[in-house]
């Protein structure tokens, strides 16, 4: 038999097989499958380009780059080779300079898809993601009450009855929004307390700081800020302060969560110690370790170094009482806490510890030895999240204060119990 072949759909079909049962159906199904594969291949190509470009389907190079000819030219090159790191970084840098953060974000993402460790892309992604975060504002109200057995911290052995009750209020405001092409954070705080008996110890403080959030690397960002504060004591001006601040914030994992550096100059009120104006430097990292011994528990540690350069010149000795106006000193200390969840996280309980060693630049009264104080404040706290309503936090604390000094009359003990209620108002 001669094998005659006829054209069919651009291919060849054996005439003998044409008359075999089901052969025609199988042939048509094969053709359909081939055509479907071609369709899906084309669709996949469009999707890949769309994902790499960070654009909706059907977007053209002109739409991707806007009307800017430089961006359009680079983007056309990227379409031919979406994985080109140098081209994408060039496109991202140009988009940032032209105020087009979303286009820059897409370019950094393309780089990291192929090179996850690229430092320039990681830093750029952090920087742009920070700018594009949604605006928000929050207002918190803290109401507290405490009882202290030795409020004025009189020396150990002093028989004077100096216990007292005091209440305090604190209003905290936090605002973040995009301003001038940058992410901007503003913090404000108002604090005031009122004593039941020692009214000349009533104290208040109001302060604010503002500054941009700047991406540094893929895991850190920086907040440089300027701040101002005003404080009063016994209804008189205590001090005013101007400060500069640097806050480094971790965005990824790791135990080190942030590092805060604050440099301020305090101007003391004329009713107290105008000659005690001076510089103050604080350096404080924050560490957090979750899930130490139990799921949901957490250790928080915040060491601190402080340098106080108040000179003490021209201060009126009659106005300088106790350690409200200390001489120049270096201080190493900090605070730590360990919280453990109970009742499926409805309450948290754990110990706290605060303390410092303060090295004064001045000698002990009547001696040739530099003064040194060791202060410890161990305690325990109970925290109840969502105590009454969602967003409300209730806490109970007990703390035992003790100060040991090589200067006569500077050691003391004190017991403090307190309750605090925190509400988010907005």
C-alpha positions as CSV (number, residue, x, y, z in Angstrom):
1,X,0.0,0.0,0.0
2,X,1.2,3.4,-0.9
3,X,1.4,5.8,2.1
4,X,-0.3,8.8,0.8
5,X,-0.2,11.9,3.0
6,X,-2.4,15.0,3.0
7,X,-1.9,18.4,4.5
8,X,-3.8,19.0,7.7
9,X,-3.5,22.1,9.9
10,X,0.0,22.8,8.6
11,X,1.2,19.2,9.4
12,X,1.0,15.7,7.8
13,X,-1.4,13.0,8.7
14,X,-1.0,9.3,7.7
15,X,-4.1,8.3,5.6
16,X,-4.0,4.9,7.1
17,X,-4.2,6.3,10.6
18,X,-6.9,8.7,9.5
19,X,-9.4,5.9,9.2
20,X,-8.3,4.2,12.5
21,X,-11.0,4.6,15.3
22,X,-10.4,7.8,17.4
23,X,-7.4,8.9,15.4
24,X,-9.0,12.1,14.2
25,X,-10.2,13.1,17.7
26,X,-6.7,12.5,19.1
27,X,-5.2,14.7,16.4
28,X,-7.5,17.6,17.1
29,X,-6.9,17.3,20.8
30,X,-3.2,17.4,20.2
31,X,-3.5,20.6,18.2
32,X,-5.6,22.2,20.9
33,X,-3.0,21.3,23.5
34,X,-0.2,22.8,21.4
35,X,-2.1,26.1,20.9
36,X,-3.0,26.3,24.6
37,X,0.6,25.9,25.5
38,X,1.5,28.8,23.2
39,X,-1.2,30.9,24.8
40,X,0.0,30.2,28.4
41,X,3.6,30.8,27.4
42,X,2.7,34.2,26.1
43,X,0.6,35.0,29.2
44,X,3.5,33.9,31.5
45,X,5.9,36.1,29.6
46,X,3.5,39.1,30.1
47,X,3.2,38.2,33.8
48,X,7.0,38.0,34.3
49,X,7.5,41.4,32.7
50,X,4.7,42.8,34.8
51,X,6.1,41.5,38.0
52,X,9.6,42.6,37.2
53,X,8.5,46.0,36.2
54,X,6.1,46.4,39.2
55,X,3.4,47.5,36.7
56,X,-0.1,46.6,35.7
57,X,-0.5,44.2,32.8
58,X,-0.4,46.0,29.4
59,X,1.8,48.8,30.7
60,X,4.1,50.2,28.1
61,X,7.6,51.6,28.6
62,X,6.2,55.1,28.3
63,X,3.6,54.4,31.0
64,X,6.2,52.8,33.2
65,X,8.6,55.7,33.1
66,X,6.1,58.5,32.7
67,X,7.0,61.2,30.3
68,X,10.5,61.5,31.5
69,X,12.8,60.6,28.6
70,X,15.7,59.5,30.8
71,X,13.6,57.0,32.7
72,X,11.9,55.9,29.6
73,X,15.2,55.1,27.9
74,X,16.5,53.1,30.9
75,X,13.2,51.3,31.3
76,X,13.3,50.2,27.6
77,X,16.7,48.6,28.3
78,X,15.4,46.9,31.4
79,X,12.5,45.3,29.4
80,X,15.2,43.6,27.3
81,X,17.0,42.4,30.4
82,X,15.0,42.7,33.6
83,X,17.7,41.1,35.7
84,X,20.4,43.6,34.9
85,X,21.4,44.9,38.4
86,X,23.3,48.0,37.2
87,X,20.4,49.1,35.0
88,X,17.8,48.7,37.8
89,X,19.9,50.5,40.4
90,X,20.5,53.3,37.9
91,X,16.7,53.5,37.2
92,X,15.9,53.5,41.0
93,X,18.4,56.2,41.8
94,X,17.1,58.4,39.0
95,X,13.5,57.8,40.0
96,X,14.3,58.8,43.6
97,X,15.9,62.0,42.4
98,X,12.8,62.8,40.4
99,X,10.5,62.2,43.3
100,X,9.0,58.9,42.0
101,X,9.4,56.6,45.0
102,X,7.1,53.8,43.8
103,X,9.0,53.4,40.5
104,X,12.3,53.3,42.6
105,X,10.7,50.7,44.9
106,X,9.9,48.4,42.0
107,X,13.5,48.7,40.7
108,X,15.0,47.8,44.1
109,X,12.6,44.8,44.4
110,X,13.8,43.6,40.9
111,X,17.4,43.7,42.0
112,X,16.7,41.8,45.3
113,X,14.8,39.1,43.5
114,X,18.1,38.1,41.8
115,X,20.6,39.4,44.4
116,X,19.0,39.3,47.9
117,X,22.3,40.5,49.5
118,X,22.8,43.6,47.4
119,X,23.5,46.3,50.0
120,X,22.6,49.2,47.8
121,X,19.2,47.7,46.9
122,X,18.5,46.7,50.6
123,X,19.2,50.3,51.7
124,X,17.1,51.8,49.0
125,X,14.2,49.4,49.7
126,X,14.2,50.4,53.4
127,X,14.4,54.1,52.5
128,X,11.6,54.0,50.0
129,X,9.4,51.7,52.1
130,X,9.7,54.1,55.0
131,X,8.6,57.0,52.9
132,X,5.6,55.1,51.6
133,X,4.3,54.0,55.0
134,X,0.8,55.3,55.7
135,X,0.3,58.4,57.8
136,X,-0.9,58.0,61.3
137,X,-1.4,59.8,64.7
138,X,-1.8,58.3,68.2
139,X,-2.6,59.9,71.5
140,X,-2.1,58.1,74.9
141,X,-3.2,59.1,78.3
142,X,-1.4,57.7,81.4
143,X,-3.0,58.2,84.9
144,X,-1.0,57.0,87.9
145,X,-1.0,57.0,91.7
146,X,1.9,56.1,94.0
147,X,2.7,55.8,97.7
148,X,6.3,56.3,98.9
149,X,7.6,55.7,102.4
150,X,10.6,58.2,101.9
151,X,9.5,60.6,99.2
152,X,12.3,63.1,99.8
153,X,14.9,60.4,100.1
154,X,16.1,61.4,103.6
155,X,19.3,59.7,104.9
156,X,19.0,56.3,106.4
157,X,18.3,56.6,110.1
158,X,16.6,60.0,109.9
159,X,13.5,59.7,112.1
160,X,11.6,62.3,110.1
161,X,8.2,61.0,108.8
162,X,8.4,61.7,105.1
163,X,5.9,59.3,103.4
164,X,3.5,60.8,100.9
165,X,0.9,60.0,98.2
166,X,1.2,61.5,94.7
167,X,-0.8,61.3,91.5
168,X,0.5,62.0,88.0
169,X,-0.8,62.4,84.5
170,X,1.1,61.9,81.3
171,X,-0.1,62.7,77.7
172,X,1.9,61.2,74.9
173,X,1.5,62.2,71.2
174,X,3.0,60.4,68.2
175,X,2.6,61.5,64.6
176,X,4.1,60.1,61.4
177,X,3.5,61.4,57.9
178,X,5.1,62.1,54.6
179,X,6.4,65.7,54.3
180,X,8.5,67.0,51.5
181,X,9.2,63.6,50.0
182,X,10.4,62.2,53.4
183,X,8.8,60.2,56.3
184,X,8.6,62.6,59.3
185,X,8.0,61.6,62.9
186,X,7.0,64.0,65.7
187,X,6.8,63.1,69.4
188,X,5.3,65.1,72.2
189,X,4.8,64.6,75.9
190,X,3.2,66.4,78.8
191,X,3.8,65.2,82.4
192,X,2.7,66.6,85.8
193,X,2.4,65.2,89.3
194,X,0.7,66.5,92.5
195,X,1.7,65.5,96.0
196,X,-0.8,65.2,98.9
197,X,1.6,66.8,101.5
198,X,4.9,67.8,99.9
199,X,3.4,70.4,97.5
200,X,6.8,72.1,97.0
201,X,7.8,68.9,95.2
202,X,5.1,69.2,92.5
203,X,6.8,68.8,89.2
204,X,5.9,69.1,85.5
205,X,7.5,68.7,82.2
206,X,6.5,69.3,78.5
207,X,8.7,68.5,75.5
208,X,8.6,67.6,71.9
209,X,11.0,66.5,69.1
210,X,10.7,66.1,65.4
211,X,12.8,64.7,62.6
212,X,12.8,62.6,59.4
213,X,13.2,58.8,59.2
214,X,16.1,57.9,56.9
215,X,16.9,54.4,55.7
216,X,20.4,53.3,56.3
217,X,20.7,49.6,55.3
218,X,18.2,46.8,54.7
219,X,17.8,46.4,58.5
220,X,18.3,49.8,60.1
221,X,16.9,53.3,59.7
222,X,17.9,56.6,61.4
223,X,15.9,59.4,62.9
224,X,17.9,62.6,63.4
225,X,15.7,65.1,65.4
226,X,15.7,68.4,67.3
227,X,13.9,68.9,70.5
228,X,12.9,71.4,73.1
229,X,11.6,71.0,76.7
230,X,10.4,73.1,79.6
231,X,10.1,71.9,83.2
232,X,8.7,73.5,86.4
233,X,9.1,72.7,90.1
234,X,6.9,74.1,92.9
235,X,5.1,76.3,90.2
236,X,8.4,78.0,89.3
237,X,10.6,77.6,86.2
238,X,13.0,74.6,86.8
239,X,14.8,74.5,83.5
240,X,14.5,74.8,79.7
241,X,16.3,72.6,77.3
242,X,17.3,72.4,73.7
243,X,18.5,69.1,72.3
244,X,19.7,67.1,69.3
245,X,18.9,63.4,69.0
246,X,19.9,60.4,66.9
247,X,17.7,57.3,67.0
248,X,18.8,54.1,65.2
249,X,16.0,51.7,64.7
250,X,16.3,48.0,63.8
251,X,13.7,46.8,61.2
252,X,14.7,43.1,61.0
253,X,15.4,40.4,63.6
254,X,18.2,40.4,66.2
255,X,18.4,41.3,69.9
256,X,19.5,44.9,69.4
257,X,16.4,46.8,68.7
258,X,17.5,50.5,68.8
259,X,20.2,52.9,69.9
260,X,19.3,56.4,71.1
261,X,21.8,59.3,71.4
262,X,20.7,62.6,72.9
263,X,22.8,65.7,73.4
264,X,21.1,68.6,75.2
265,X,21.8,71.9,76.9
266,X,19.8,72.8,80.0
267,X,19.2,76.4,81.2
268,X,18.3,76.3,84.9
269,X,15.6,78.7,86.2
270,X,16.7,81.8,88.1
271,X,14.7,80.8,91.2
272,X,16.8,77.7,91.7
273,X,20.4,77.4,90.3
274,X,21.0,79.6,87.3
275,X,24.7,78.9,87.4
276,X,24.1,75.2,86.9
277,X,23.5,75.5,83.2
278,X,25.3,72.7,81.4
279,X,25.5,70.0,78.7
280,X,23.9,66.6,79.1
281,X,24.7,63.5,77.0
282,X,22.7,60.2,77.0
283,X,23.6,57.0,75.1
284,X,21.1,54.2,75.5
285,X,20.8,51.0,73.4
286,X,17.8,48.7,73.8
287,X,17.9,44.9,73.7
288,X,14.9,42.5,73.5
289,X,15.0,38.7,73.8
290,X,11.6,37.0,73.2
291,X,10.6,33.4,74.1
292,X,13.4,32.8,76.6
293,X,11.8,30.1,78.8
294,X,8.2,30.2,77.7
295,X,6.3,31.2,74.5
296,X,5.4,34.8,74.7
297,X,7.8,35.8,77.5
298,X,10.3,38.6,77.0
299,X,13.5,40.1,78.5
300,X,14.0,43.8,77.8
301,X,17.3,45.5,78.7
302,X,18.2,49.2,78.3
303,X,21.7,50.2,79.4
304,X,22.5,53.9,79.6
305,X,25.5,56.1,79.9
306,X,25.0,59.7,81.0
307,X,27.4,62.6,81.2
308,X,26.2,65.7,83.1
309,X,28.4,68.8,82.7
310,X,26.6,71.2,85.0
311,X,29.4,73.3,86.4
312,X,27.8,74.6,89.6
313,X,29.4,78.1,89.2
314,X,27.4,81.1,90.6
315,X,24.8,78.8,92.1
316,X,23.1,80.1,95.2
317,X,23.9,77.6,98.0
318,X,20.7,78.4,99.7
319,X,18.7,77.2,96.7
320,X,20.7,74.0,96.2
321,X,19.1,71.3,98.3
322,X,19.8,67.6,98.3
323,X,20.6,66.0,94.9
324,X,18.1,67.8,92.8
325,X,21.0,69.8,91.5
326,X,24.0,67.3,91.4
327,X,27.5,68.3,90.5
328,X,29.1,67.2,87.3
329,X,29.2,63.4,87.0
330,X,29.4,60.3,84.7
331,X,26.8,57.6,85.2
332,X,26.6,54.0,84.0
333,X,23.3,52.3,84.6
334,X,20.1,51.2,83.0
335,X,16.9,49.1,83.5
336,X,15.7,45.6,82.8
337,X,12.5,43.7,83.0
338,X,11.3,40.1,82.4
339,X,7.6,39.6,81.6
340,X,5.9,36.2,81.5
341,X,2.4,35.7,80.1
342,X,-0.3,33.9,82.2
343,X,-3.9,33.0,81.5
344,X,-3.3,32.8,77.7
345,X,-1.7,36.2,77.7
346,X,-4.4,38.0,79.6
347,X,-1.9,39.1,82.3
348,X,1.9,39.5,82.4
349,X,4.0,39.2,85.5
350,X,7.7,39.6,86.2
351,X,10.6,41.3,88.0
352,X,12.1,44.7,87.1
353,X,15.5,46.2,88.0
354,X,16.8,49.7,87.7
355,X,20.2,51.0,88.8
356,X,23.3,53.0,88.2
357,X,26.7,53.9,89.5
358,X,27.4,57.6,89.5
359,X,30.9,59.0,89.6
360,X,31.0,62.6,90.6
361,X,33.7,65.1,89.5
362,X,33.6,66.7,93.0
363,X,34.9,65.4,96.3
364,X,32.8,64.3,99.2
365,X,32.1,67.2,101.7
366,X,35.2,67.8,103.8
367,X,37.3,65.1,102.1
368,X,39.7,64.5,99.3
369,X,37.9,61.5,97.8
370,X,35.6,61.8,94.7
371,X,32.0,61.0,95.6
372,X,30.5,57.8,94.3
373,X,26.9,56.6,94.6
374,X,25.4,53.2,93.9
375,X,21.7,53.2,93.3
376,X,19.5,50.1,93.0
377,X,15.7,49.8,92.4
378,X,14.5,46.2,92.2
379,X,10.8,45.6,91.9
380,X,8.0,43.5,90.4
381,X,5.2,44.5,88.0
382,X,1.8,43.1,86.9
383,X,0.4,44.2,83.6
384,X,-3.1,43.5,82.3
385,X,-3.6,44.4,78.6
386,X,-7.1,45.3,77.5
387,X,-8.1,45.4,81.2
388,X,-11.5,47.1,80.9
389,X,-11.8,47.7,77.2
390,X,-9.7,47.0,74.1
391,X,-6.7,49.4,74.0
392,X,-6.6,49.9,77.8
393,X,-3.7,48.7,79.9
394,X,-3.6,48.4,83.7
395,X,-0.3,47.9,85.6
396,X,0.6,47.5,89.3
397,X,4.2,48.0,90.6
398,X,6.3,47.6,93.7
399,X,9.8,48.9,93.9
400,X,12.4,49.1,96.7
401,X,14.9,52.0,96.3
402,X,18.3,52.0,97.9
403,X,21.3,54.4,97.5
404,X,24.7,53.7,98.9
405,X,27.2,56.6,98.9
406,X,30.7,57.3,100.3
407,X,29.4,60.8,101.2
408,X,27.8,61.2,104.6
409,X,24.1,61.7,104.6
410,X,23.5,60.6,101.0
411,X,22.5,57.0,101.5
412,X,18.7,56.3,101.8
413,X,16.0,53.6,101.4
414,X,12.5,53.9,100.0
415,X,9.5,51.7,99.2
416,X,7.1,52.6,96.4
417,X,3.8,51.0,95.4
418,X,1.8,52.3,92.5
419,X,-0.9,51.7,90.0
420,X,-1.1,53.0,86.4
421,X,-3.8,53.1,83.8
422,X,-3.0,53.7,80.1
423,X,-5.6,54.6,77.5
424,X,-5.3,55.2,73.8
425,X,-7.5,58.2,73.0
426,X,-6.8,58.4,69.3
